[in-house]
Amino acid sequence: MVRMDGRGRAALAAVVGGMLLVSGCGIVGIDGSSDQEANLRSLLPERVRKSGVLTVGSSFTAAPVVYRNDRNEPDGLDPHLAEKLGALLGVRVEFQDAGPFANVLPGLLEGKYDIAMSGITDTREREEGLDKNGAQVNPGVDFVDYFMAGIGIAVDRGNPKGITDIDHLCGHAVTVKKGTTHDDLVTKQKAACEHNGKGALTLLETDSDNAAIQNLKGPADAYITDYPKATYAVQTVDNGNAFEIGGPQLQPRPFGIALRKDDAQLRDVLMRAMNRLIADGTYDQVLADHQLTVGAIQNSVTNGS
């Protein structure tokens, strides 16, 4: 589990008008469902109501956000939040393994699952379907934001190379997970290092956090990832004796549940359901169970990047 300092809530920068916050217990029906659950279920797309299943694409490579536990079951913040959403909506949640993280959003756009939940940072580029060069490569996705996380830099214990921010990466080997915002960030920094003559940045891309950690044990001087994942690695690898965090959390951004652009009906009901979990305290309890309360938000919005 991650143990992070800080108790404050992080508020999303963007505010979406007309957002509905609902609290209260509701009336329990004969079948055990509440009136609130029934009302939200009625708003689901017909295909989800009829099947009674919400399929979720994910890459189980990002502890403590999403991973497989020692029983090979989906575990972490995302699966547990999804489970609570499913219970509120009266549907069963089924996680599907998309393989490497870089496969998650393409799989969603291909219709392999209803939503994607894999510690995905909500960015303008992903919303608009742009690649790292600003070219249109797909229709883009919508997000229902549910968590805030910045960039974390994991380095060797003692930080012998003195890496505390992005500008210090020049002249060093840096490992990232392919297809992530961190991959884009370090790629841009690599070009900046070359342009400024500050020393070549060697980029080591991997398909998983575990592979990146192995790189950090070997040729890499720094591992760039989401702050919760960096902290988890620091606290768990070699009993916390191998690595440390190099500098403060950088550039906090929202994580979001990703949906296809033509799935606005599902997007909107998921946002309402997430806000209901926030209002009734369920959301806070899930975050506390994973010691991730530092990333809590006050309310869920769509496309809050």
Secondary structure as GFF3:
##gff-version 3
##sequence-region A 1 305
A	DSSP	alpha_helix	35	42	.	.	.	ID=ss1
A	DSSP	alpha_helix	46	51	.	.	.	ID=ss2
A	DSSP	beta_strand	53	58	.	.	.	ID=ss3
A	DSSP	beta_strand	67	68	.	.	.	ID=ss4
A	DSSP	beta_strand	74	75	.	.	.	ID=ss5
A	DSSP	alpha_helix	77	89	.	.	.	ID=ss6
A	DSSP	beta_strand	92	97	.	.	.	ID=ss7
A	DSSP	three_ten_helix	101	103	.	.	.	ID=ss8
A	DSSP	alpha_helix	104	109	.	.	.	ID=ss9
A	DSSP	beta_strand	115	116	.	.	.	ID=ss10
A	DSSP	alpha_helix	124	128	.	.	.	ID=ss11
A	DSSP	beta_strand	141	156	.	.	.	ID=ss12
A	DSSP	three_ten_helix	166	169	.	.	.	ID=ss13
A	DSSP	beta_strand	173	177	.	.	.	ID=ss14
A	DSSP	alpha_helix	181	196	.	.	.	ID=ss15
A	DSSP	beta_strand	202	206	.	.	.	ID=ss16
A	DSSP	alpha_helix	209	217	.	.	.	ID=ss17
A	DSSP	beta_strand	222	226	.	.	.	ID=ss18
A	DSSP	alpha_helix	227	236	.	.	.	ID=ss19
A	DSSP	three_ten_helix	237	240	.	.	.	ID=ss20
A	DSSP	beta_strand	243	245	.	.	.	ID=ss21
A	DSSP	beta_strand	250	260	.	.	.	ID=ss22
A	DSSP	alpha_helix	264	280	.	.	.	ID=ss23
A	DSSP	alpha_helix	282	289	.	.	.	ID=ss24
A	DSSP	three_ten_helix	293	295	.	.	.	ID=ss25
###
